[in-house]
Amino acid sequence: MLKTAVQEQLLPGDTLQAKWEFAQQAGYDAIELRAKGDLHFASRLDELKQARKDGVVMPTVCVDMLHFLGAFDEDLRRDALVQMKSQLTVIAEIGGTGAQTPASYGMFSRRLPPFEPPRSEAEDREILLAGLTELGEHARREGVTLFLEPLNRYEDHMVNRLDQAADLIRATGLDSIRIGIDSYHMNIEESDPAAAILAHAGLIGHAQVSDSNRFQPGAGHLDWRAWLTALHAIGYDGHLALECRLTGDPEEAVRSVPAFLKRSGA
């Protein structure tokens, strides 16, 4: 049976311990952390260590920053690498498995005007490979994994599909980088999400879940049975981390997800 996690901002409570109590009662197996820029995640290290000591399970962290490793501006790109290295170090210090990041978010889309980005596809690839290699080597030294998340075409113009992420990861030659899949983005970009999972079985390291409309699983039209069956088929043993908006009563929406995924095949 696949394990479920829920991102910390979706949980009620003022502390990770209080959030963990709610999460367990709702049927979750872990909390996925969120990491802002300005080394904010590192400033939480004492809090995170105490939460771990108190039994809070926190295997992964997802970035919550304004710029990323594929930024057009060199200074922003360098800062994003500094932030990600710090986050990889912190998640390693609390016994986690890795950190998830996209190549960019909200930076550019070829699907919306002005259509032509200020950097060529070859330059994009060079920038991404350099950044991923630097982060992947840092992750390897820390004993954790960097999860590269493909985003839909309206949020990122560089890495939209699993095959694009896989090509970049293979080019780095690093086992410390894996694909972090997201059901919402896959629903937009993959012609057959389940087939994409099967095709990239050896490279999928993490999974985030939300429905076709970005609300909690069960609130949209995604074919969960097919998606979860594919994860079972490839032997995925990580968490399904809830990353979504919520419709209806927030607490009830969060509570509904583990049971829904179980009914759907998890």
Beta strands, then each sheet from edge to edge (+ up, - down):
strand 1: 3-7
strand 2: 30-35
strand 3: 60-63
strand 4: 98-102
strand 5: 145-149
strand 6: 177-182
strand 7: 204-209
strand 8: 239-242
sheet 1: 1+ 2+ 3+ 4+ 5+ 6+ 7+ 8+ 1+
end
